[in-house]
Amino acid sequence: MAMRIAGGVTFSIVVVSAVIVAVFFISGYFSGGADSGLWRSYSDPEAEFKKVQLVGAARRRGDEPRAVVSAEIESRFKPISRKRESGKLEEGLARARAAVRRVASIRNKSVIIDGNHIISSSSIYRNPSAFLQSYKEMERRLKVYVYEEGEVPIVHDGPCKDIYTSEGRFIHEMEHGRHRFRTSRGEEAHLYFMPFSVTWMVKYLYKPNTYDLTPLQEFVSDYVKLISTKHPFWNTSQGADHFMLSCHDWGPRASEGNAYLYNTSIRALCNANTSEGFSPQKDVSLPEIHLYGGYVNPKLITPPPPTASSPSYLAFFAGGLHGPVRPILLHHWKGRDPDLHIYEYLPKHLDYYDYMLKSKFCLCPSGYEVASPRIVEAIYAECIPVILSDHYVLPFSDVLRWEAFSLQVNISEIPRLKEILMAVTEDEFLRLKEGLRAIRKHFVLNQPAERFDMFHMILHSVWLRRLNLRI
């Protein structure tokens, strides 16, 4: 194992009298409706925030692609009250909540410009004013403490040139990036990042073909023991203000190494599957992006201009036969219709990205797990993503209205796929394509990181969950 734990140290989690979470207001902020959900209860700017007990032992499941499930909050949690030692942090967070709440009730402008960035119409964002205010509050206040414990490569490193690029690039940016968020003083931090890489755990600790994930779970267990005995931060909240990040399919399973990490901490995961324990109230859906050699394919950097000719093909997919969805897609459409170019494996003389650029719709079926790098590739190609996946919480869906730039088709409707796509009018298609251009910047990994890019959007998703938490 690539980390050391001092001999003789025994692990004990100090059970605090209460761990408090206020997971009530983001639903109202970003839904854009003052009469929906919990927003009705908090329309008064001076209303006192409810505090609710976080139940760490029970796994919570649901298909709602939101940070908050408003209808279930009060029945699930009992109100309690507790003060945190660091009142200054909580006071700052309270001011941030109030600032977001104030602008959330204001009628949205059609276009909001912040510096060189356009936070465009409310058709793209759930509530553009609230998102922009929350983002600015993050820039103004957020401090993240990155634990120094653990050794490279399993900790402080990650993959940056393959299908798990999101994991490695975020870890690298937190460790080495020139951003304002990292602090060396844990006492002033709002969030605590555990920078281990599940992908590298699989590479260095997993024995191939055994499907025994015990070594991964033991590593996670040992890491939590180490930081919780050496530092006071974990025990203050039972890990509720801590987060891990993984793009590997086994990220959720690795997090089972510690019950509080699984049930209470924030888990940023590409495998955001609500049927496998992903909780939209506290966890974060991570975009999956495949960077061959660490770079976006040159053909996708500058897609054809809006004035270019209409796409040549109705829809395109090429991919291996694995998971429960793709066999259905291939069975119904592989080689059956000249308008739908559906391949199991693309012939060598054809170019994958040329097909994406020439297609109106790019089909994004899940494999063995729910996420697909094709979604981000389709965004780059300005090819409307057609998401064929069950129980998938889409990335940044607290903020973004995915229906403004993608289609979601139920698995049961795959036999009707052409009928569904043909029913999209030309005006609707152009609206979806305009939406793709507007949100592209949120899915780009820049070096160094830039405002509103993928690194910042991931961090903003984690910030929202911390903003919901009162300790």
HUGILIN-V673332 format. One line per field, one symbol per residue. burial: + if it has 16 or more other ideal C-beta (glycine too) atoms within 10 Angstrom, else -. A space follows every 10 residues. Layout:
burial: ???
//
This chain:
burial: ---------- --+-----++ ++++++++++ ++----+++- -+-------+ ++-+-+---+ -+-+++++++ --+---+--- --------++ -++--++-++ +-+++--+-- -+------++ ++-+++++++ +++++-+++- +++++++-++ ---+++++++ -+++++++++ +++++-+-+- +++-----++ ++++++++++ ++--++---- --+-+++-++ +++++++++- --++++++++ ++++++++++ ++++++++++ ++++++++++ ++++--++++ ++++++++++ +----++--+ --+------- +-+++++++- --+-++-+++ -+++-----+ +++------- -++-++++++ +++++++-++ ++++++++++ +++++++++- -+++++++++ ++-++++++- ---+--++-- +--+----+- -+++++-++- +++++---+- -+++++++++ ++++++++++ +
//
